[in-house]
């Protein structure tokens, strides 16, 4: 029996697939097992470790290695899930697919649905804020909290912000990076993810951003200037079903030039906000102990109490999937399920 999902006029099938470990990624630098999840024309490289409340780590642009140290700290108490977005890392894509943030958001949704995740705290970083929040806007009943790490979720404005996206997302910068690898080299350094990484770990991170991944990185940045429909969808969700969720934001002290922390606080006045001393764009790599403890204590105080006394998962699933006409409403045109035998 095969289950498929129809969204609009598209049919998406979710399947798992084996995923081999490359020689440049030994267990000494990546101690987790990774499997492939077939979603929307890509085989996503998914890592799923630990037990407990679900933390779904979402990043778009580089790859899952950025989460290694903080996941290691949190896995004893949480189920930690991360994945490589289409075009990134160890994910493999079908011929001719478009790499953009809409596809990345569908990948997030595919992981949630394919693993049947519930009671999720989503942890987006950077462009993962756009892909992650667009995805959870479509399944808000599964979400219990948001941890934004150097992330944004609104249409870029201002000459500096839009100019930065235009420069990094431009064709010249992309092709220069494909030729020289300057973005992964810089990101693997102490300025990026490598402050506390040894030489083999930095090499593994660099190898995870080959020419294909570098092109995808710049294409995602370019799309961040023009994905207006995604921004509209996120804005509606932030003003609606996501507005009452607990929020934690974590930023590096040296990397909030556009005032994203203040913008998050305006959207979520009760948000808890953490600044990592001397941190840059990857605060979870600059101080994984502090970031892990910030997530742990915030979850214990703001998220965990809301999970007490909730009905069993099977009852919630029955309510969610109950036929719309049983409740006197029209079916949702964007989301229907059929079972093919």
LINZI-V308819 format. One record per residue. N is the residue number from 1. SS is DSSP state (a for helix, b for strand, c for the rest). Layout:
<<N & SS> <N & SS>>
//
This chain:
<<1 & c> <2 & b> <3 & b> <4 & b> <5 & b> <6 & b> <7 & b> <8 & c> <9 & c> <10 & b> <11 & b> <12 & b> <13 & b> <14 & c> <15 & b> <16 & b> <17 & b> <18 & c> <19 & c> <20 & c> <21 & c> <22 & c> <23 & c> <24 & c> <25 & c> <26 & c> <27 & c> <28 & c> <29 & c> <30 & c> <31 & c> <32 & c> <33 & c> <34 & b> <35 & b> <36 & b> <37 & b> <38 & b> <39 & b> <40 & c> <41 & c> <42 & b> <43 & b> <44 & b> <45 & b> <46 & b> <47 & b> <48 & b> <49 & b> <50 & c> <51 & c> <52 & c> <53 & b> <54 & b> <55 & b> <56 & b> <57 & b> <58 & b> <59 & b> <60 & b> <61 & c> <62 & c> <63 & c> <64 & a> <65 & a> <66 & a> <67 & a> <68 & a> <69 & a> <70 & a> <71 & a> <72 & a> <73 & a> <74 & a> <75 & c> <76 & c> <77 & c> <78 & b> <79 & b> <80 & b> <81 & b> <82 & b> <83 & b> <84 & c> <85 & c> <86 & c> <87 & c> <88 & c> <89 & c> <90 & c> <91 & c> <92 & b> <93 & b> <94 & c> <95 & c> <96 & c> <97 & c> <98 & c> <99 & c> <100 & c> <101 & a> <102 & a> <103 & a> <104 & a> <105 & a> <106 & a> <107 & a> <108 & a> <109 & a> <110 & a> <111 & a> <112 & a> <113 & a> <114 & a> <115 & c> <116 & c> <117 & c> <118 & c> <119 & c> <120 & b> <121 & b> <122 & b> <123 & b> <124 & b> <125 & b> <126 & b> <127 & c> <128 & a> <129 & a> <130 & a> <131 & a> <132 & a> <133 & a> <134 & a> <135 & a> <136 & a> <137 & a> <138 & a> <139 & c> <140 & a> <141 & a> <142 & a> <143 & b> <144 & b> <145 & b> <146 & b> <147 & b> <148 & b> <149 & b> <150 & b> <151 & b> <152 & c> <153 & c> <154 & c> <155 & c> <156 & c> <157 & c> <158 & c> <159 & a> <160 & a> <161 & a> <162 & a> <163 & a> <164 & a> <165 & a> <166 & a> <167 & a> <168 & a> <169 & c> <170 & c> <171 & a> <172 & a> <173 & a> <174 & a> <175 & a> <176 & a> <177 & a> <178 & a> <179 & a> <180 & a> <181 & c> <182 & a> <183 & a> <184 & a> <185 & a> <186 & a> <187 & a> <188 & a> <189 & c> <190 & c> <191 & c> <192 & c> <193 & c> <194 & c> <195 & c> <196 & c> <197 & c> <198 & c> <199 & a> <200 & a> <201 & a> <202 & a> <203 & a> <204 & a> <205 & a> <206 & a> <207 & a> <208 & c> <209 & c> <210 & c> <211 & a> <212 & a> <213 & a> <214 & a> <215 & a> <216 & a> <217 & a> <218 & a> <219 & a> <220 & a> <221 & a> <222 & a> <223 & a> <224 & c> <225 & c> <226 & c> <227 & c> <228 & a> <229 & a> <230 & a> <231 & a> <232 & a> <233 & a> <234 & a> <235 & a> <236 & a> <237 & a> <238 & a> <239 & a> <240 & c> <241 & c> <242 & c> <243 & c> <244 & c> <245 & c> <246 & b> <247 & b> <248 & b> <249 & b> <250 & b> <251 & b> <252 & b> <253 & c> <254 & c> <255 & c> <256 & c> <257 & c> <258 & c> <259 & c> <260 & a> <261 & a> <262 & a> <263 & a> <264 & a> <265 & a> <266 & a> <267 & a> <268 & c> <269 & c> <270 & c> <271 & c> <272 & b> <273 & b> <274 & b> <275 & b> <276 & b> <277 & c> <278 & c> <279 & c> <280 & c> <281 & c> <282 & c> <283 & a> <284 & a> <285 & a> <286 & a> <287 & c> <288 & a> <289 & a> <290 & a> <291 & a> <292 & a> <293 & a> <294 & a> <295 & a> <296 & a> <297 & a> <298 & a> <299 & a> <300 & a> <301 & a> <302 & a> <303 & a> <304 & a> <305 & a> <306 & a> <307 & a> <308 & c> <309 & c> <310 & c> <311 & c> <312 & c> <313 & a> <314 & a> <315 & a> <316 & a> <317 & a> <318 & a> <319 & a> <320 & a> <321 & c> <322 & c> <323 & c> <324 & a> <325 & a> <326 & a> <327 & a> <328 & c> <329 & c> <330 & c> <331 & c> <332 & c> <333 & c> <334 & c> <335 & c> <336 & b> <337 & b> <338 & b> <339 & b> <340 & b> <341 & c>>
//
